[in-house]
Amino acid sequence: MHEMSRDARKRLRGLARNRADEFDSVICHNRVNETLCGQHEHAAVLEDLVDLVERTYQFSEQRRVQGSVDGALERDAFAAAERLGEHVDDVVDETVAAALADLLAGFEADDWTDAWDPNEIDAARHEAREWLQAHHEAAERAGVWEEVTK
């Protein structure tokens, strides 16, 4: 994939910060933030989508500034960006679901016990499972619902 646009990176960081702030557990907060910022394997589709939306908005704005003859291309590009943008929250939820399922699987393998206090791990496990259960559809779309029901 090509390098993400500056606007896309900025939007992704904002999405990551907002979603991570929804979690009380430091472990969940950090994992969600890192994943949405592309530091784990689940964010590729989200990165592509956000970049496409932002580049489409940029194209629309360029056409507006350049003054196309009838403005149809600018309007269509803007409408396309708006339609694509409607899917961002769903893809964010799917990405968060996959990240939290990874945490649950990691906890099951006891990969975290050397770095985190057992109480912090229990709190993160509980919060991850609660979020996944509350976002059942996102967990199913991400293909991780089975992890929640273990």
Residue pairs with C-beta under 8 A, 6 or more apart in sequence:
1 44
1 47
1 48
4 12
4 47
4 50
4 51
5 51
5 54
5 55
5 58
7 54
7 57
7 58
8 47
8 50
8 51
8 53
8 54
8 55
11 50
11 53
11 54
12 36
12 37
12 38
12 46
12 47
12 50
13 37
15 36
15 50
15 88
15 92
16 32
16 33
16 35
16 36
16 37
17 33
19 32
19 33
19 36
19 92
19 96
20 29
20 30
20 32
20 33
20 36
21 29
22 32
23 29
23 32
23 127
23 131
24 123
24 127
25 120
25 123
25 124
25 126
25 127
25 128
26 120
26 124
27 103
27 112
27 116
27 120
27 121
27 123
27 124
28 100
28 103
28 124
28 127
28 128
28 131
31 40
31 99
31 100
31 102
31 103
32 96
32 99
32 100
34 40
35 42
35 43
35 95
35 96
35 98
35 99
36 43
36 46
36 92
36 95
36 96
36 99
37 43
38 44
38 47
40 99
40 102
42 95
42 98
42 99
42 102
42 142
43 95
45 91
45 94
45 95
46 88
46 91
46 92
46 95
49 84
49 87
49 88
49 91
50 88
52 84
53 81
53 84
53 85
53 88
54 81
56 77
56 78
56 80
56 81
56 84
57 77
57 78
57 81
59 77
60 74
60 75
60 77
60 78
60 81
63 71
63 73
63 74
63 77
64 71
64 74
68 74
90 138
90 141
93 135
93 138
93 141
94 138
94 141
94 142
95 142
96 131
96 135
96 138
97 132
97 135
97 138
97 139
97 141
97 142
97 144
98 142
98 143
98 144
100 128
100 131
100 132
100 144
101 128
101 132
101 139
101 142
101 144
101 147
101 148
103 124
103 125
103 128
104 125
104 128
104 129
104 132
104 147
104 148
104 150
105 147
106 112
107 121
107 124
107 125
108 150
112 121
113 121
116 124
129 148
132 139
132 144
132 145
132 147
132 148
133 148
136 145
136 148
139 145
139 147
139 148
